[in-house]
Amino acid sequence: MSWWVIELVTNIVLVAIVVVLGPLIKRFGRAYAGDIFRANPRTGKSYLVLMDVAYYLVFSSYILFTVTFEPSFKWQGSNAAVLQDEVVRVAGMLLLMGALHGLNVLSLPLIGRLLGMSRDLEDDLPATEG
């Protein structure tokens, strides 16, 4: 099998992972974000939209950074070396997704609290006539 066929299949797999897992994470995370931003649902919706944009930017750039346009010297005559490098690309994508998702889940309550506090401070300020 040619190296470029394996490369093409890997790129299709990476794009499929992004397209399938993105909406799946969003669907299950919507209730969690709703709980965090209960005091201000509009902020929660805006946050989710911004995180969606960040999600697609990060993972699209990962795919583009790892695309190979010519065979590596170490691939000469060995499909195993090509497959190993491509498996590392897929594993890197999944690791990056997991790490960023975990960071988001852990930091979201803090972000919700900080945004809620700033909203409370705005509500406590006296209205100025203008």
Salt bridges, closest charged atoms under 4 A:
GLU7 OE2 - ARG89 NH1 2.92
ASP52 OD2 - LYS26 NZ 2.84
ASP85 OD1 - LYS74 NZ 3.37
GLU86 OE1 - ARG89 NH1 2.80
